[in-house]
Amino acid sequence: MNLPERVEHSIRERTLFRGGGKILVAVSGGLDSMVLLHVLARLAKAHQWKLVVAHFNHQLRGRSSAADERLVKRTATRLRLKFHAGRGDVKSLSQTNGVSIEMAARELRHAFLAKTARQARCRVIATAHHADDQVELFFLRLLRGAGGEGLAGMKWKADSPADRRLRLVRPLLNVDKAALAEYAKCVGIAFREDASNRSADILRNRVRLELLPLLRRRFNPAVDKSISRLMEIVSAEAEVVTALSEKWLAKSVAGRARHSVRAGLGQTEVGAHGVTRPTTAFQLGVSFKGCPMAIQRRIIQLQLQHLSVVAGFELIESLRLCPEKKVSIAPQVWIETDANGRVKICSPIIRQFNTRSAKVHLDKRAGEVVFSGVALSWKFSGVEKFRRGQNVPGAEMFDADKVGGKIVLRHWQAGDRFQPIGMKVAVKLQDWFTNQKIPAARRRELIVATTERGEVFWVEGLRIGEQFKMGEATRRRLVWRWLRQ
């Protein structure tokens, strides 16, 4: 089949669009989205679709971003389609929320698409994600330690992250990049290259430009096909776990569950990916502990998602293994599970700041002190030639002259600010703890070291202060060691 026929087959097979419906097409101006727009425009008349074009300007590439917008607008005009443009300050949002440029761009883009879809009365948003994107996403999530649902990749249809009443649809999900490029060349589709797609600073780019070529060349030329097959398998298995977990939750709420987990055969039904799954493969009883481990985890994950809580592995395991243990998920917000795996919001634990402190004089060549159960030692040495050392557990090195001869050992206090090494500005220590996923109770145990002027230069187990790192001008080195007793 040629490309439009392949896409039409996928749309019909998976009921991605309804005949006569309105579709908002997200178009960046790059190869993928420009091909998607032309293919859908070619198929629209036969299916009576009404297409609306939406373009979001991330304002990250100056004139190039503006040129992208002009190309998309010209193309929409030539195709006689309505055009909507939006823009947002991605860099500002990234800095304000402490997230990556990619995450900030995604949040603003989806918010714009959802708003535009509502205004244009489109219930579906078509995006140009394709097969190569799926493979790259698999490795991105694998490197981040995702579970089965994450490794399953993107679905053909999904709720918009900005508005669950809207549907994201990906008609090109089984088409690889090479096929898109070939079609664009044959038909003469104009598109723009995004220079940032070759930046080694972005992890996805390193996966595409370094990791995948290495795997194809040295390990398996058909790695893309193998990964796609694996994702289908993982997706089907994750569907079963989700279905059984939802069934358990429904029975648990209704109080109609049995007290055992029994395996058996039953009828089948078609899942979202066209696979069959047993409707009564397990009869999940009221006993949470009796459920398989994978289902226990998914039961907790589903409840956390319902509460709009980011369900990381550590949080899920903490709730699964330690029922009735309160876990902080946000300032003054705590959750816990009961013995039956039910997640609930609970009363916050009121903790006071630890006000203990000790002044230490670094007036000797070496010394040691014990503070709050931690043995700390230090020594000074000269620096003939600056050389960055490797990280050693329980040890750090500072520019001694920047730290000074008098320091204070204490614990975290309200209002503390800290500039971790590698960061351009100081942040609230509380925010830094949150970003590093330090539990609330642990935050009050960690030791903080400040200069005589009150500047935080060290937080136990975390990065050193940017202003106190060694450099070419360093003449004396402070070697700092600690060990919890």
Buried (B, 14 or more C-beta within 10 A) or exposed (E): EEBBEBBBEBBEEBEBBEEEEBBBBBBBBBBBBBBBBBBBBBBBEEBEBBBBBBBBBBBBBEEBBEEBBEBBBEBBEEBEBBBBBBBBBBBEBBBEEEBEBBBBBBBBBBBBBBBBBBEBEBBBBBBBBBBBBBBBBBBBBEEEEBBBBBBBBBBBBBEBBBBEEBBBBBBBBBBBBEBBBEBBEEBEBEBBEBEBEEEEEBBBBBBBBEBBEEBEEEEEEEBBEBBBEBBBEBBBBBBBBBBBBBBBBEBBEEEEBEEEBEEEEEEEEEBBBEBEBBEEBBBBBBBBEBBEEBBBBBBBBBBBEEEEBEBEEEBBEBBBEEBEEBBBBEEEEBBBBEEEBBBEEBEEEEEEEBEEBBEBEBEEEEBEEEBBEBEBBBBBEEBEEEEEEEEEEEEBBBBBBBBBEEBBBBBBBEEBBBBBEEEEEBBEBBEBBBEEEBEBEEBBBBBBBBBEEEBBBBBBBBBBBBBBBBEEEBEBBBBBBBEEE
